[in-house]
Amino acid sequence: MRPLTQAILYRASQAVLVALLVGMLTFLMMQALPGDMAFRIAAGRYGYDAVNAEAAEAVRRELGLDRPALAAFGTWLWDLMRLDFGTSVISGAPVMDEIRHQLGASLQLAGAALALSFLIGPPVGILAGLRAGGWLDRTLLVVSTALRSVPQFLMGLILIVLVSIQLGWLPAAGYGRPVHFVLPALTLALGLAAVSARVARDAMAAVAASPYYAFGRWKGLSEGQLLRRHGLRNIGVTLVTYLGLQFAMLVEGVVVIEAIFSWPGIGHALVHAIFGRDVPMVQGTVLLLGLGFVALNTAVDLTARWIDPRGRGAGEARS
Amino acid sequence: MSITQVDMPLPAARVRPWARWTGAALLALVLAFALLAPVIFPADPLRQSLRHILAAPDAASPLGYDHLGRSLTARLASALRLSLMIAAAAVASSALLGVAVGVLAAWRGGWVDRAASLVADAFLALPGLLLVLIVSAIVPVTPLAFWIGLTLVLWIEYFRLTRATVSRLLAAPGVQASRLLGFGPFYIFRRHLWPELAPMLLTLGAFGAATAIMMIAALGFVSVGMRPPTPELGLMMVELLPYYREAPMALVIPVAATFVTLLGLNLVAKGGRA
């Protein structure tokens, strides 16, 4: 079993490398901006009609855009290391404030979607796994294969067309009231549940076919007792591990879904920042998401250890 | 603890050849349409014709026309060719990169292995769509940007699986015997490693192509991917959405094409695994 400190140390070095990678990518993005960067940023701030050489020069001096690339990269990384994300070049507000503002809306949406997917996916998967090969199992296979072939933006489109346009039941876009949650959260949840149901089903089928499960039944436990005592905890590790994976899917989904449903969250802001080449915003947002992924997986590692303290066998593929 | 691999003992592999064959048939259908449509129904996908705005199908274009009177047959075929080409290129380059680095890491071990794993984990922490989005902001040519971005996303899975498989095989008696007999690394790769890796590459390749096509369409749909007037699946959907009431079939066409392509790829991948 790998000592705990070593696992945490590995995650820490992963976090540092993620930060370096994001710094490098966003710096390249800064360098690759077409035309004169100062003009572009000035246009983003004052509008394309109000830009003149004077305004561009002011921007150039303010942001130090006239230094050589290598010196700029050094400063770039140094700022990053001090967790100084700078200010959005378009709105002029500190990146941290902007992100904090948008993160709330995104977390609400992601939380609602995750909760919904956990209500749908694992229960269906467990029921299907208990009767492997039964009608529910076969239906689940077909439905989840079909759902996985529908990208999330397409699911959003289909739901908007069906529920909002044809039936007129729910608003297609908006933010603020509980009804606005339904469509975007459902879109995200269906995609997540399609996969988590399969994961739960495979894990449950494996546990239900195991000798200790048969022994439990043989010694006279009821099906409910069996599931509670021997089933849930054993598939728990798999499901919790899978949660770490879902985060990546969720982030990707949130970026697209927010853009479609005009949800004022971090994904919406990111698409706009990339469109307007607001590099500090992009850097702050992507860094936050990357580090969030590392933090979440650290938590997943620790939870998996807590659920199943036996540790993995020697053949474990190191993460 | 591994993140992407679920290391539970799965039930004995059920072979589902029908899934793989259905998937291959669907893919062949899509491919045939993409390649043959321009031969049978020659039309410029960019040519507008005001007399044909949202017109019903006719002999020249069996799928009808879009809101600018462009042939939907030609546009769909062109969009499918673009997506499939980028996906194929990204899968090929990421497989090459991932397998090469994976074999190297497992073979050399030590700090090479640790460094490669750490880099792969750092890439894994960045959601794929964001990586593609950032690369598309760096590289000015969009198809090239998609290719580079998708390669950076897809190589990780190849690397992880190759590394795990190869380090297991290298410790196996067969490879040990070959080494003792004095066979070189190329022989060992060809005779011992490749036969185990090849079926895995097909499954990963199909999944990877599905991911690539999904991402290209998703970014096109939120207007940060391909630029109009290039025919692209996601772009076609967002262009035709406002005309849903007048011409629902026009919107259904790119949606159905995307679904069939992805379903085919998923079935090919699933048939080899589950």
Chai-1 contact restraints between the chains, C-beta under 6 A:
chainA,res_idxA,chainB,res_idxB,connection_type,confidence,min_distance_angstrom,max_distance_angstrom,comment,restraint_id
A,Q14,B,D121,contact,1.0,0.0,6.0,A-B,restraint_1
A,L17,B,L118,contact,1.0,0.0,6.0,A-B,restraint_2
A,L17,B,A122,contact,1.0,0.0,6.0,A-B,restraint_3
A,V18,B,A122,contact,1.0,0.0,6.0,A-B,restraint_4
A,V18,B,A125,contact,1.0,0.0,6.0,A-B,restraint_5
A,L21,B,A122,contact,1.0,0.0,6.0,A-B,restraint_6
A,L25,B,I134,contact,1.0,0.0,6.0,A-B,restraint_7
A,L28,B,I138,contact,1.0,0.0,6.0,A-B,restraint_8
A,M29,B,A137,contact,1.0,0.0,6.0,A-B,restraint_9
A,M29,B,I138,contact,1.0,0.0,6.0,A-B,restraint_10
A,A32,B,I138,contact,1.0,0.0,6.0,A-B,restraint_11
A,R148,B,N266,contact,1.0,0.0,6.0,A-B,restraint_12
A,S149,B,F259,contact,1.0,0.0,6.0,A-B,restraint_13
A,S149,B,L262,contact,1.0,0.0,6.0,A-B,restraint_14
A,S149,B,L263,contact,1.0,0.0,6.0,A-B,restraint_15
A,S149,B,N266,contact,1.0,0.0,6.0,A-B,restraint_16
A,P151,B,M214,contact,1.0,0.0,6.0,A-B,restraint_17
A,P151,B,A218,contact,1.0,0.0,6.0,A-B,restraint_18
A,F153,B,A218,contact,1.0,0.0,6.0,A-B,restraint_19
A,F153,B,F221,contact,1.0,0.0,6.0,A-B,restraint_20
A,D202,B,L10,contact,1.0,0.0,6.0,A-B,restraint_21
A,A203,B,M8,contact,1.0,0.0,6.0,A-B,restraint_22
A,A205,B,P11,contact,1.0,0.0,6.0,A-B,restraint_23
A,A206,B,M8,contact,1.0,0.0,6.0,A-B,restraint_24
A,A206,B,P9,contact,1.0,0.0,6.0,A-B,restraint_25
A,A206,B,L10,contact,1.0,0.0,6.0,A-B,restraint_26
A,A206,B,P11,contact,1.0,0.0,6.0,A-B,restraint_27
A,A209,B,P11,contact,1.0,0.0,6.0,A-B,restraint_28
A,T238,B,V6,contact,1.0,0.0,6.0,A-B,restraint_29
A,T238,B,M8,contact,1.0,0.0,6.0,A-B,restraint_30
A,G244,B,I3,contact,1.0,0.0,6.0,A-B,restraint_31
A,A248,B,P127,contact,1.0,0.0,6.0,A-B,restraint_32
A,V251,B,P127,contact,1.0,0.0,6.0,A-B,restraint_33
A,E252,B,P127,contact,1.0,0.0,6.0,A-B,restraint_34
A,E252,B,L129,contact,1.0,0.0,6.0,A-B,restraint_35
A,V255,B,L129,contact,1.0,0.0,6.0,A-B,restraint_36
A,V256,B,A218,contact,1.0,0.0,6.0,A-B,restraint_37
A,V256,B,V222,contact,1.0,0.0,6.0,A-B,restraint_38
A,A259,B,V222,contact,1.0,0.0,6.0,A-B,restraint_39
A,V271,B,V224,contact,1.0,0.0,6.0,A-B,restraint_40
A,I274,B,L133,contact,1.0,0.0,6.0,A-B,restraint_41
A,I274,B,A137,contact,1.0,0.0,6.0,A-B,restraint_42
A,V286,B,L130,contact,1.0,0.0,6.0,A-B,restraint_43
A,G290,B,A125,contact,1.0,0.0,6.0,A-B,restraint_44
A,G290,B,L126,contact,1.0,0.0,6.0,A-B,restraint_45
A,F293,B,A125,contact,1.0,0.0,6.0,A-B,restraint_46
A,V294,B,A125,contact,1.0,0.0,6.0,A-B,restraint_47
A,N297,B,I3,contact,1.0,0.0,6.0,A-B,restraint_48
A,D301,B,M1,contact,1.0,0.0,6.0,A-B,restraint_49
A,A304,B,M1,contact,1.0,0.0,6.0,A-B,restraint_50
A,A317,B,S2,contact,1.0,0.0,6.0,A-B,restraint_51
A,A317,B,Q5,contact,1.0,0.0,6.0,A-B,restraint_52
A,A317,B,A164,contact,1.0,0.0,6.0,A-B,restraint_53
A,S319,B,M1,contact,1.0,0.0,6.0,A-B,restraint_54
A,S319,B,S2,contact,1.0,0.0,6.0,A-B,restraint_55
A,S319,B,I3,contact,1.0,0.0,6.0,A-B,restraint_56
